[in-house]
Amino acid sequence: MASRLKKSAIAMGAAVALIGGYEGLRLNSYQDVIGVWTACYGETRGIRPGMKFTKAECDAQFAKGLVEFETGMRACLKRPDAIPIKPYIAFLSLSYNIGLGAFCKSSVARYANAGDLRAACNRIPAFNKAGGRVVRGLVSRRGDEQKYCLSGL
């Protein structure tokens, strides 16, 4: 499956701006709101206490991570190339934040696979919890992702 992010600098730029803006850049490892060790642009894989990174390391890891998450997201969407770019990037943002397993089992993916992209976009705000609690930052992020998603239909 071809990566739309690798094929289009505009798509990659939009994904980096949207997702990177929400994740924020942290050069030192820290525990997120539910205690998961995190660094750079929301990276959790392999992160341990006391780790430090340069911006260049974080940027490279982020670009690689986006393509990895895109590959996983595409695998659970029936017709990923039929999805307009804004909903596609909104779905990638959700995938990056909640994880591929959760995205692939989500109502967002189910509606997208049924061809109802408006319903898929409108399900994004449901993913506003971390550790079972509603998180204000996620409420805001999901609202923005929903608007971005709908603006591309």
N, C-alpha and C positions, 0 to 999 in steps of 0.2 A: 504494500500500500504506500502510495506516494505521500510525502509530507507537504502540506500546503504551506507550512511555515518555511521550509527549506526552499520552496519554489518561488516565494514572493517576499521580497524585503519589506513590502508594505504590510503584509499580514504579520510577519515576524515583529515589525515595529509596533503594530497595534497590540499584539499579544504582550510584548514586553512592557508597553506603557500601561495597559489595563491591569495586568496581573502584578507586575512589579510595583505599581503604585499602591496596590492593596497590601501586598506582602511587606513592602518596605525593605530597606537594606540595613542589615546589622552585621558588622564585621566580627563580632565576638559571639560565641555561643551563649544562648540564654534559654530559659524555660518559658514556653508559651503559657497561655491561660489555663491549660489543663496539665501542665508539668512536662510536656514533651520537649526535649532538647532540640533547639532550632538555631539556624544561622543563615546568613546571607539573605536571600529572597524567599524565606519560608522553608528552606531545605531542612528536612528532618533525617534523611537517610545517612547513617554513619556519624551523626553529630553527637559529640560528647562534651562534658563540661570542660571549660578552659580552652577550647579551640579558638583560633584566630585566623582570619582570612584577609586578603587584600581585596580591593574593589574589583580588580581584574580577575582574580580567582572566582569571586562571586558571580561576576558577569558571565564568565565562561561556563560555570556550573549551571547558571540559570538558563542560558540558551540551550545547553545540552538537555537539561531537565525538561524544558518545554517541549522539545522534539520527542523525548521519551514518553511524556504524558500524552502528547498528541497521538503517538503511535498506539498507545493503549486505549485512548478514547476512540480512535477510528475503528479499532477491532470490535468494539461493542456497538457501533452504529452501522446500520444496514447500508445507508447511502451517504457517507460523510461528504462526498464531493458535491452532492445536491443541496447541501445546507449552505445558505448565504454566509458570507464571511463574518458578519457581526454575531449572529447566533453561534456560529462555529467557535469563535473566540470566547464568547460568553460561556459556552459549554466547556471549553478548555480551562477557563479560569475556575469554574466550579470543580472540574476534575482535579486540577492542581491542588485545590484547597481541601477537598473532602477525600481525595484518594480515588484511584481508578476502580477499585472494587465497589465502593459506595456509589460512584457515578454510574457504573455499568448496571447496577441493580436499581437505580433511581427511577422515579416517575418522569424525570426530565428525559432520560434516555428512552424510556418506553414511549413517551409521546413523540419524541423525535423519530423513533423507528416506525411509528404509526403514520408519520407524515404530518402530524399536527404540531408544527413548530411554534405557533402562538401559545398553545397549551403548554408546550415544553418550556418556553420562556417564562410563562406565568407560574410554573412550579418552582423556579429557582429560589424565590424568597422562603420556601419551606425549610431550606438548609441553613438555618440561622442559629444552630446550637453547637456547643462544644462541651463535652463532658456532661451532656444531658441538660444543660442550662442555656437559655437564650443569652446570646452575647451581643451587646449593642453594636460593636464593630461589624459583626457578621450581618446583623439586620441592615445596616447601612450598605455594606458591600453587596449583599444579595439584591437590594433594591436598585443599586446602580447597575449590577450585572443584568437584571431583568430589563431595565430601561434600554441598556445598550443592545441587548438581544432583540427586543421588540423593534428598535429603531432600524434594524436591518431586514425587516420583513416587508 
